[in-house]
Amino acid sequence: MKRNTLLYLLSVILLPLQTLSQSPDPAYKLIFGKTTEDIVVAKNYYLLSLFHNIPEVSKILSEDTTLMRIAKAKTDHLASSLNNCKDFRCYTTKMKFSEDEIFAIGERLFKLYKPGNALGRLVKEHLLRSGAYYIYQHSSPDSLLVKAWQQDARGVNFAIGVYAEGDKARYPNIDSIGYNTQSKRYPDLVNVVTNTVREECKNAALFFEPSLTYALRFIEINERLNAADYEPMTEKENAAAFKKVASVKWSNYKYRTIMVPGAGPDIAGVALSGEGMLRCRVAAYRYKEGLAPFIIVSGGKVHPYKTKYCEATEMKRYLMEAMMIPESAIIIEPHARHTTTNMRNSVRLIFRYHIPFDKPCIASTDKFQSIYITTVLDDRCKKELNELPYRQGDRLSETESVFYPSLEALQINPYEIMDP
């Protein structure tokens, strides 16, 4: 075994050579890019987004011969499959990163990394400060870079698996592929997508671009670009509340926020469920009692399948119109698809919006979901998110419980593409 490969294995898999101690920085602003797709990429695969958006990093990667060979193999497959493939998996399988490719690319990144070069600065100034790969915080810097790559690569593979090949999504009733992969015409659609990506990636300079673009085309045609909805929120739906944060006298409040999980209707065409209205009403009472200066309403475009209504925006509308809550007191979180990410995403906003962290917040909902949050949700978060984005506090009533934010919430999860 080559010495570099041995060092790579020891650093990435066994013993990090140096422990990282830098904490995420709430002042760090995520680099989203300009287009809807840019935002989707940044939120799901932040390292790949940084590879693309930081010119000094792009230069290192685009000039590496090993990485160039991997990119060429992908673009060659795009061209040859148009004539040689009949079964749709013949097109899609090789556009995923194989485990051998993931390993080889990781090894190259490990070797290319130097503390003072562009990759070293990327780790220090972006990966660590953003917290986007927080669960790898105790790795050495070069190992963190590799682990972030591995996560992104497997996330791209997951997207191709679900939205090109029809693999099972985490929540299949709401997030599954929109096409019948058993249809005789489906290979024709995959052929068209493949040809489109071939055109887009003719001059691809970065090793990951063909596979990432392939995943994005299938996410797009399945109408699953929801991760970009309402972004940048501090300039749109949350502008008034974000501005208010700086002027809040926090000593006047026992809690920092009141988080309300959404409850999507099961009937097409219904904007807000009865449960959602009732949850908002109870939270509004807590706000008017002066318990916290902000209500966070959390929930994306979830129920029913491919609904056009967003739980968070509809709850905000209800709070303003029915309960007379000022817009500056309402923060929307419009992406969550389950109670796990209602909690996680709300914690992220608390951190990013400079609301005092590690202070108590309230989860306000109906009696039955409140019991679920305080008895079951911890285990589900650990299982599905590989993290616990909060710490449980006291139970206040049948409908309210206390939670404390945790930095683990910043960790990206690319296995929920609309809510990573």
PANU-409677 format. One record per residue (C-alpha): chain; x, y, z; residue number from 1. Coordinates in steps of 0.1 Angstrom, whole numbers, plus 5000, padded with zeros to 4 digits. Example, Ala and Ser with C-alpha at 12.3 -4.5 7.8 and 13.67 -1.06 7.14 Angstrom:
// PANU-409677
[node "A", [5123, 4955, 5078], 1]
[node "A", [5137, 4989, 5071], 2]
//
This chain:
// PANU-409677
[node "A", [5000, 5000, 5000], 1]
[node "A", [5013, 5035, 4991], 2]
[node "A", [5024, 5057, 5020], 3]
[node "A", [4999, 5084, 5010], 4]
[node "A", [4971, 5060, 5009], 5]
[node "A", [4980, 5046, 5043], 6]
[node "A", [4981, 5081, 5058], 7]
[node "A", [4948, 5089, 5042], 8]
[node "A", [4932, 5058, 5057], 9]
[node "A", [4946, 5065, 5092], 10]
[node "A", [4936, 5102, 5091], 11]
[node "A", [4901, 5098, 5077], 12]
[node "A", [4890, 5065, 5091], 13]
[node "A", [4911, 5058, 5122], 14]
[node "A", [4930, 5085, 5140], 15]
[node "A", [4927, 5122, 5132], 16]
[node "A", [4961, 5138, 5135], 17]
[node "A", [4947, 5171, 5150], 18]
[node "A", [4915, 5179, 5167], 19]
[node "A", [4896, 5209, 5155], 20]
[node "A", [4883, 5234, 5181], 21]
[node "A", [4868, 5262, 5161], 22]
[node "A", [4831, 5267, 5168], 23]
[node "A", [4806, 5277, 5142], 24]
[node "A", [4803, 5315, 5138], 25]
[node "A", [4767, 5330, 5138], 26]
[node "A", [4781, 5359, 5118], 27]
[node "A", [4791, 5336, 5090], 28]
[node "A", [4768, 5341, 5059], 29]
[node "A", [4762, 5310, 5038], 30]
[node "A", [4772, 5314, 5002], 31]
[node "A", [4741, 5307, 4982], 32]
[node "A", [4748, 5319, 4947], 33]
[node "A", [4722, 5336, 4925], 34]
[node "A", [4699, 5310, 4910], 35]
[node "A", [4673, 5286, 4925], 36]
[node "A", [4696, 5257, 4916], 37]
[node "A", [4726, 5275, 4933], 38]
[node "A", [4706, 5276, 4965], 39]
[node "A", [4695, 5240, 4963], 40]
[node "A", [4732, 5229, 4958], 41]
[node "A", [4744, 5251, 4986], 42]
[node "A", [4719, 5238, 5011], 43]
[node "A", [4723, 5201, 5001], 44]
[node "A", [4760, 5200, 4991], 45]
[node "A", [4777, 5230, 5006], 46]
[node "A", [4812, 5217, 4999], 47]
[node "A", [4805, 5212, 4962], 48]
[node "A", [4790, 5247, 4962], 49]
[node "A", [4822, 5261, 4977], 50]
[node "A", [4843, 5242, 4952], 51]
[node "A", [4824, 5259, 4924], 52]
[node "A", [4822, 5294, 4939], 53]
[node "A", [4858, 5299, 4952], 54]
[node "A", [4880, 5305, 4922], 55]
[node "A", [4913, 5296, 4939], 56]
[node "A", [4898, 5262, 4950], 57]
[node "A", [4883, 5256, 4915], 58]
[node "A", [4917, 5262, 4900], 59]
[node "A", [4934, 5235, 4922], 60]
[node "A", [4907, 5210, 4915], 61]
[node "A", [4903, 5216, 4877], 62]
[node "A", [4941, 5212, 4872], 63]
[node "A", [4944, 5179, 4890], 64]
[node "A", [4949, 5150, 4864], 65]
[node "A", [4933, 5123, 4886], 66]
[node "A", [4901, 5144, 4892], 67]
[node "A", [4901, 5153, 4855], 68]
[node "A", [4901, 5116, 4845], 69]
[node "A", [4871, 5109, 4867], 70]
[node "A", [4852, 5139, 4852], 71]
[node "A", [4860, 5126, 4817], 72]
[node "A", [4847, 5092, 4825], 73]
[node "A", [4814, 5107, 4835], 74]
[node "A", [4811, 5129, 4804], 75]
[node "A", [4821, 5100, 4782], 76]
[node "A", [4793, 5079, 4797], 77]
[node "A", [4768, 5106, 4791], 78]
[node "A", [4777, 5105, 4754], 79]
[node "A", [4780, 5068, 4749], 80]
[node "A", [4749, 5059, 4768], 81]
[node "A", [4727, 5079, 4744], 82]
[node "A", [4734, 5053, 4718], 83]
[node "A", [4740, 5022, 4739], 84]
[node "A", [4715, 5022, 4767], 85]
[node "A", [4679, 5009, 4765], 86]
[node "A", [4672, 5002, 4802], 87]
[node "A", [4670, 5035, 4823], 88]
[node "A", [4695, 5022, 4849], 89]
[node "A", [4721, 5018, 4822], 90]
[node "A", [4720, 5056, 4820], 91]
[node "A", [4718, 5064, 4856], 92]
[node "A", [4740, 5039, 4875], 93]
[node "A", [4773, 5052, 4862], 94]
[node "A", [4764, 5088, 4868], 95]
[node "A", [4765, 5080, 4905], 96]
[node "A", [4799, 5081, 4923], 97]
[node "A", [4810, 5045, 4929], 98]
[node "A", [4826, 5038, 4963], 99]
[node "A", [4859, 5034, 4945], 100]
[node "A", [4855, 5069, 4930], 101]
[node "A", [4845, 5084, 4963], 102]
[node "A", [4876, 5069, 4979], 103]
[node "A", [4899, 5080, 4951], 104]
[node "A", [4886, 5115, 4951], 105]
[node "A", [4889, 5117, 4989], 106]
[node "A", [4925, 5105, 4987], 107]
[node "A", [4933, 5133, 4961], 108]
[node "A", [4916, 5159, 4983], 109]
[node "A", [4936, 5147, 5013], 110]
[node "A", [4968, 5150, 4993], 111]
[node "A", [4959, 5184, 4978], 112]
[node "A", [4950, 5199, 5012], 113]
[node "A", [4976, 5222, 5028], 114]
[node "A", [4969, 5244, 5058], 115]
[node "A", [4979, 5275, 5040], 116]
[node "A", [4965, 5268, 5005], 117]
[node "A", [4930, 5275, 4991], 118]
[node "A", [4917, 5241, 5004], 119]
[node "A", [4931, 5249, 5039], 120]
[node "A", [4914, 5283, 5039], 121]
[node "A", [4882, 5267, 5027], 122]
[node "A", [4881, 5244, 5057], 123]
[node "A", [4890, 5271, 5082], 124]
[node "A", [4869, 5299, 5068], 125]
[node "A", [4839, 5281, 5055], 126]
[node "A", [4835, 5245, 5067], 127]
[node "A", [4843, 5252, 5103], 128]
[node "A", [4826, 5286, 5105], 129]
[node "A", [4794, 5275, 5088], 130]
[node "A", [4788, 5244, 5110], 131]
[node "A", [4774, 5227, 5079], 132]
[node "A", [4795, 5196, 5087], 133]
[node "A", [4794, 5200, 5124], 134]
[node "A", [4793, 5163, 5133], 135]
[node "A", [4828, 5160, 5119], 136]
[node "A", [4842, 5188, 5141], 137]
[node "A", [4866, 5166, 5160], 138]
[node "A", [4883, 5154, 5128], 139]
[node "A", [4916, 5168, 5116], 140]
[node "A", [4912, 5196, 5089], 141]
[node "A", [4922, 5173, 5060], 142]
[node "A", [4899, 5146, 5073], 143]
[node "A", [4870, 5170, 5077], 144]
[node "A", [4875, 5180, 5041], 145]
[node "A", [4873, 5144, 5030], 146]
[node "A", [4843, 5135, 5052], 147]
[node "A", [4824, 5165, 5038], 148]
[node "A", [4832, 5153, 5003], 149]
[node "A", [4820, 5118, 5011], 150]
[node "A", [4788, 5131, 5025], 151]
[node "A", [4781, 5153, 4995], 152]
[node "A", [4789, 5125, 4970], 153]
[node "A", [4766, 5101, 4987], 154]
[node "A", [4740, 5128, 4988], 155]
[node "A", [4742, 5133, 4951], 156]
[node "A", [4739, 5095, 4947], 157]
[node "A", [4708, 5095, 4969], 158]
[node "A", [4692, 5122, 4947], 159]
[node "A", [4698, 5102, 4915], 160]
[node "A", [4685, 5071, 4933], 161]
[node "A", [4652, 5086, 4944], 162]
[node "A", [4644, 5110, 4915], 163]
[node "A", [4659, 5091, 4886], 164]
[node "A", [4657, 5055, 4896], 165]
[node "A", [4626, 5056, 4919], 166]
[node "A", [4643, 5044, 4951], 167]
[node "A", [4623, 5049, 4983], 168]
[node "A", [4624, 5084, 4997], 169]
[node "A", [4625, 5088, 5035], 170]
[node "A", [4588, 5099, 5034], 171]
[node "A", [4575, 5082, 5002], 172]
[node "A", [4539, 5095, 5006], 173]
[node "A", [4551, 5130, 5001], 174]
[node "A", [4585, 5130, 4986], 175]
[node "A", [4586, 5101, 4961], 176]
[node "A", [4594, 5103, 4924], 177]
[node "A", [4567, 5118, 4902], 178]
[node "A", [4572, 5093, 4873], 179]
[node "A", [4564, 5057, 4867], 180]
[node "A", [4598, 5041, 4862], 181]
[node "A", [4581, 5009, 4849], 182]
[node "A", [4566, 5028, 4820], 183]
[node "A", [4579, 5018, 4786], 184]
[node "A", [4585, 5055, 4779], 185]
[node "A", [4605, 5062, 4810], 186]
[node "A", [4639, 5052, 4794], 187]
[node "A", [4631, 5078, 4767], 188]
[node "A", [4627, 5105, 4793], 189]
[node "A", [4660, 5095, 4809], 190]
[node "A", [4676, 5096, 4775], 191]
[node "A", [4664, 5132, 4771], 192]
[node "A", [4677, 5142, 4805], 193]
[node "A", [4710, 5125, 4797], 194]
[node "A", [4714, 5144, 4765], 195]
[node "A", [4705, 5177, 4782], 196]
[node "A", [4732, 5171, 4808], 197]
[node "A", [4757, 5161, 4781], 198]
[node "A", [4751, 5195, 4765], 199]
[node "A", [4754, 5213, 4798], 200]
[node "A", [4786, 5196, 4808], 201]
[node "A", [4805, 5197, 4775], 202]
[node "A", [4831, 5220, 4791], 203]
[node "A", [4828, 5209, 4827], 204]
[node "A", [4860, 5218, 4845], 205]
[node "A", [4853, 5203, 4879], 206]
[node "A", [4852, 5166, 4886], 207]
[node "A", [4818, 5166, 4903], 208]
[node "A", [4798, 5187, 4878], 209]
[node "A", [4785, 5159, 4855], 210]
[node "A", [4770, 5139, 4884], 211]
[node "A", [4758, 5169, 4903], 212]
[node "A", [4741, 5183, 4872], 213]
[node "A", [4725, 5149, 4865], 214]
[node "A", [4710, 5149, 4900], 215]
[node "A", [4698, 5184, 4896], 216]
[node "A", [4680, 5178, 4863], 217]
[node "A", [4660, 5150, 4879], 218]
[node "A", [4653, 5170, 4910], 219]
[node "A", [4640, 5198, 4887], 220]
[node "A", [4618, 5177, 4865], 221]
[node "A", [4603, 5162, 4896], 222]
[node "A", [4595, 5197, 4909], 223]
[node "A", [4616, 5192, 4940], 224]
[node "A", [4636, 5225, 4942], 225]
[node "A", [4618, 5234, 4974], 226]
[node "A", [4650, 5239, 4994], 227]
[node "A", [4653, 5272, 4977], 228]
[node "A", [4618, 5284, 4985], 229]
[node "A", [4616, 5320, 5000], 230]
[node "A", [4654, 5324, 5001], 231]
[node "A", [4671, 5346, 5011], 232]
[node "A", [4645, 5348, 5038], 233]
[node "A", [4662, 5377, 5057], 234]
[node "A", [4655, 5398, 5026], 235]
[node "A", [4620, 5385, 5020], 236]
[node "A", [4594, 5369, 5043], 237]
[node "A", [4616, 5373, 5075], 238]
[node "A", [4630, 5408, 5068], 239]
[node "A", [4609, 5426, 5094], 240]
[node "A", [4616, 5400, 5121], 241]
[node "A", [4653, 5398, 5113], 242]
[node "A", [4656, 5436, 5116], 243]
[node "A", [4638, 5435, 5149], 244]
[node "A", [4662, 5411, 5165], 245]
[node "A", [4689, 5437, 5171], 246]
[node "A", [4665, 5460, 5191], 247]
[node "A", [4650, 5433, 5214], 248]
[node "A", [4656, 5438, 5251], 249]
[node "A", [4661, 5401, 5260], 250]
[node "A", [4660, 5406, 5297], 251]
[node "A", [4623, 5413, 5293], 252]
[node "A", [4616, 5378, 5282], 253]
[node "A", [4619, 5344, 5299], 254]
[node "A", [4621, 5325, 5265], 255]
[node "A", [4637, 5334, 5232], 256]
[node "A", [4612, 5320, 5207], 257]
[node "A", [4579, 5302, 5205], 258]
[node "A", [4581, 5275, 5179], 259]
[node "A", [4549, 5262, 5162], 260]
[node "A", [4551, 5230, 5141], 261]
[node "A", [4529, 5229, 5110], 262]
[node "A", [4501, 5205, 5104], 263]
[node "A", [4494, 5201, 5067], 264]
[node "A", [4459, 5194, 5054], 265]
[node "A", [4452, 5161, 5038], 266]
[node "A", [4427, 5176, 5013], 267]
[node "A", [4440, 5191, 4980], 268]
[node "A", [4433, 5228, 4977], 269]
[node "A", [4431, 5235, 5014], 270]
[node "A", [4457, 5261, 5025], 271]
[node "A", [4458, 5256, 5062], 272]
[node "A", [4445, 5227, 5083], 273]
[node "A", [4423, 5231, 5113], 274]
[node "A", [4451, 5218, 5135], 275]
[node "A", [4474, 5244, 5121], 276]
[node "A", [4449, 5272, 5130], 277]
[node "A", [4445, 5259, 5165], 278]
[node "A", [4482, 5256, 5171], 279]
[node "A", [4488, 5291, 5159], 280]
[node "A", [4460, 5304, 5182], 281]
[node "A", [4475, 5288, 5213], 282]
[node "A", [4510, 5301, 5204], 283]
[node "A", [4495, 5336, 5199], 284]
[node "A", [4482, 5335, 5235], 285]
[node "A", [4517, 5327, 5248], 286]
[node "A", [4531, 5356, 5227], 287]
[node "A", [4506, 5380, 5241], 288]
[node "A", [4514, 5368, 5276], 289]
[node "A", [4549, 5382, 5269], 290]
[node "A", [4568, 5349, 5271], 291]
[node "A", [4589, 5355, 5240], 292]
[node "A", [4594, 5382, 5214], 293]
[node "A", [4591, 5359, 5184], 294]
[node "A", [4569, 5331, 5171], 295]
[node "A", [4586, 5307, 5146], 296]
[node "A", [4561, 5290, 5124], 297]
[node "A", [4576, 5259, 5108], 298]
[node "A", [4565, 5237, 5080], 299]
[node "A", [4571, 5234, 5042], 300]
[node "A", [4550, 5224, 5012], 301]
[node "A", [4542, 5189, 5025], 302]
[node "A", [4507, 5176, 5026], 303]
[node "A", [4491, 5165, 5003], 304]
[node "A", [4516, 5153, 4977], 305]
[node "A", [4531, 5182, 4958], 306]
[node "A", [4508, 5208, 4974], 307]
[node "A", [4515, 5244, 4964], 308]
[node "A", [4506, 5256, 4999], 309]
[node "A", [4534, 5262, 5025], 310]
[node "A", [4524, 5256, 5061], 311]
[node "A", [4547, 5283, 5075], 312]
[node "A", [4535, 5311, 5052], 313]
[node "A", [4498, 5301, 5057], 314]
[node "A", [4504, 5301, 5095], 315]
[node "A", [4520, 5335, 5093], 316]
[node "A", [4490, 5348, 5074], 317]
[node "A", [4466, 5334, 5100], 318]
[node "A", [4486, 5348, 5129], 319]
[node "A", [4486, 5383, 5113], 320]
[node "A", [4450, 5383, 5101], 321]
[node "A", [4431, 5363, 5128], 322]
[node "A", [4453, 5369, 5159], 323]
[node "A", [4467, 5404, 5151], 324]
[node "A", [4503, 5394, 5156], 325]
[node "A", [4527, 5419, 5140], 326]
[node "A", [4548, 5407, 5111], 327]
[node "A", [4579, 5417, 5129], 328]
[node "A", [4572, 5391, 5156], 329]
[node "A", [4568, 5362, 5131], 330]
[node "A", [4597, 5342, 5117], 331]
[node "A", [4588, 5316, 5090], 332]
[node "A", [4607, 5284, 5086], 333]
[node "A", [4592, 5271, 5053], 334]
[node "A", [4611, 5239, 5046], 335]
[node "A", [4605, 5213, 5074], 336]
[node "A", [4587, 5181, 5064], 337]
[node "A", [4585, 5165, 5098], 338]
[node "A", [4586, 5174, 5135], 339]
[node "A", [4623, 5164, 5135], 340]
[node "A", [4632, 5193, 5112], 341]
[node "A", [4606, 5216, 5126], 342]
[node "A", [4628, 5216, 5157], 343]
[node "A", [4662, 5215, 5138], 344]
[node "A", [4654, 5242, 5113], 345]
[node "A", [4640, 5265, 5140], 346]
[node "A", [4673, 5261, 5159], 347]
[node "A", [4692, 5270, 5128], 348]
[node "A", [4673, 5302, 5124], 349]
[node "A", [4678, 5311, 5160], 350]
[node "A", [4716, 5307, 5154], 351]
[node "A", [4717, 5325, 5120], 352]
[node "A", [4695, 5354, 5131], 353]
[node "A", [4717, 5362, 5161], 354]
[node "A", [4690, 5353, 5187], 355]
[node "A", [4707, 5345, 5219], 356]
[node "A", [4717, 5308, 5217], 357]
[node "A", [4717, 5281, 5244], 358]
[node "A", [4688, 5299, 5261], 359]
[node "A", [4653, 5283, 5266], 360]
[node "A", [4627, 5283, 5238], 361]
[node "A", [4592, 5270, 5237], 362]
[node "A", [4577, 5244, 5215], 363]
[node "A", [4539, 5252, 5213], 364]
[node "A", [4515, 5228, 5197], 365]
[node "A", [4486, 5206, 5204], 366]
[node "A", [4485, 5182, 5234], 367]
[node "A", [4492, 5151, 5213], 368]
[node "A", [4522, 5164, 5194], 369]
[node "A", [4536, 5180, 5225], 370]
[node "A", [4537, 5145, 5242], 371]
[node "A", [4553, 5131, 5210], 372]
[node "A", [4580, 5158, 5212], 373]
[node "A", [4589, 5152, 5248], 374]
[node "A", [4588, 5114, 5247], 375]
[node "A", [4596, 5101, 5212], 376]
[node "A", [4612, 5128, 5191], 377]
[node "A", [4648, 5125, 5206], 378]
[node "A", [4652, 5090, 5193], 379]
[node "A", [4637, 5098, 5159], 380]
[node "A", [4661, 5127, 5155], 381]
[node "A", [4691, 5105, 5163], 382]
[node "A", [4679, 5078, 5139], 383]
[node "A", [4668, 5100, 5109], 384]
[node "A", [4691, 5131, 5113], 385]
[node "A", [4721, 5114, 5130], 386]
[node "A", [4720, 5142, 5155], 387]
[node "A", [4700, 5158, 5183], 388]
[node "A", [4695, 5194, 5174], 389]
[node "A", [4681, 5205, 5208], 390]
[node "A", [4681, 5195, 5244], 391]
[node "A", [4648, 5189, 5262], 392]
[node "A", [4637, 5212, 5290], 393]
[node "A", [4608, 5213, 5314], 394]
[node "A", [4572, 5206, 5304], 395]
[node "A", [4551, 5238, 5309], 396]
[node "A", [4516, 5226, 5301], 397]
[node "A", [4497, 5202, 5279], 398]
[node "A", [4506, 5222, 5249], 399]
[node "A", [4540, 5237, 5257], 400]
[node "A", [4575, 5223, 5265], 401]
[node "A", [4609, 5239, 5268], 402]
[node "A", [4639, 5231, 5246], 403]
[node "A", [4674, 5244, 5244], 404]
[node "A", [4691, 5249, 5210], 405]
[node "A", [4721, 5228, 5200], 406]
[node "A", [4748, 5234, 5174], 407]
[node "A", [4743, 5200, 5160], 408]
[node "A", [4713, 5215, 5142], 409]
[node "A", [4737, 5232, 5117], 410]
[node "A", [4746, 5198, 5102], 411]
[node "A", [4734, 5193, 5066], 412]
[node "A", [4714, 5162, 5058], 413]
[node "A", [4714, 5156, 5020], 414]
[node "A", [4690, 5127, 5024], 415]
[node "A", [4661, 5150, 5026], 416]
[node "A", [4666, 5169, 4994], 417]
[node "A", [4639, 5195, 4999], 418]
[node "A", [4648, 5200, 5036], 419]
[node "A", [4685, 5193, 5040], 420]
//
